[in-house]
């Protein structure tokens, strides 16, 4: 899957995409936006609405990553997943 995503990014076909998660208590989305080629950075917007004791709590986070930052974060996330038996 990672190789397929890499090919789509390289061809410029997928500049922005969103992942969404829904459950009875949580609605979350992650939007990934490749902002440009001159000064490449990846913007990740995380939005979450969480229900705690029948109250809604909204959270919003913005991350901006250089290609080097994204590689470092990706390595850490991959290592964590592999420590629980996930294989890429």
C-alpha positions in Angstrom: 0.0 0.0 0.0 2.8 2.4 0.9 4.4 1.9 -2.5 1.1 2.6 -4.3 0.6 5.8 -2.3 4.2 6.9 -3.1 3.5 6.4 -6.9 0.3 8.4 -6.7 2.0 11.3 -4.9 4.9 11.2 -7.4 2.5 11.5 -10.3 0.8 14.4 -8.6 -2.5 12.7 -8.7 -3.2 12.8 -5.0 -2.3 16.2 -3.4 -5.0 16.0 -0.7 -6.9 13.1 0.9 -8.9 12.6 4.1 -9.2 9.6 6.3 -12.3 9.5 8.5 -13.2 7.4 11.6 -16.7 7.1 13.2 -17.9 5.3 16.3 -20.7 5.9 18.8 -18.5 8.2 20.9 -15.9 9.6 18.4 -15.9 11.2 15.0 -12.4 12.0 13.7 -10.7 12.9 10.5 -7.2 13.4 9.3 -6.7 15.5 6.2 -3.3 15.3 4.4 -2.4 18.1 2.0 0.8 18.2 0.0 1.2 22.0 -0.1 3.7 22.5 -2.9 6.8 21.5 -4.9 9.0 24.6 -4.3 9.1 24.3 -0.5 7.5 20.9 0.0 5.6 20.4 3.3 2.8 18.1 4.3 0.0 19.7 6.3 -2.0 17.3 8.5 -5.2 18.5 10.0 -6.7 16.4 12.8 -10.3 17.0 13.9 -12.0 15.1 16.6 -15.4 15.3 18.3 -15.4 13.2 21.4 -18.4 12.5 23.6 -17.5 12.3 27.4 -20.4 12.0 29.9 -22.8 13.3 27.2 -20.7 16.4 26.5 -19.1 17.0 23.2 -15.4 18.0 23.2 -13.9 19.2 20.0 -10.2 19.0 19.3 -8.3 20.4 16.3 -4.6 20.0 15.6 -2.5 21.2 12.6 0.9 19.7 11.8 3.3 20.9 9.1 6.0 18.4 8.2 9.0 18.7 5.9 9.9 15.5 4.0 12.6 14.8 6.5 10.2 15.3 9.4 7.6 13.1 7.8 10.2 10.3 7.3 11.2 10.5 11.0 7.6 10.5 12.3 6.8 7.6 9.8 9.8 5.6 11.1 8.6 5.9 14.7 5.0 5.0 13.8 6.1 2.1 11.7 8.5 0.8 14.5 5.6 1.1 17.0 3.2 -0.9 14.8 5.8 -3.5 14.1 6.4 -4.0 17.8 2.8 -5.1 18.0 3.2 -7.6 15.1 2.1 -5.4 12.1 4.0 -6.0 8.9 4.1 -3.5 6.1 
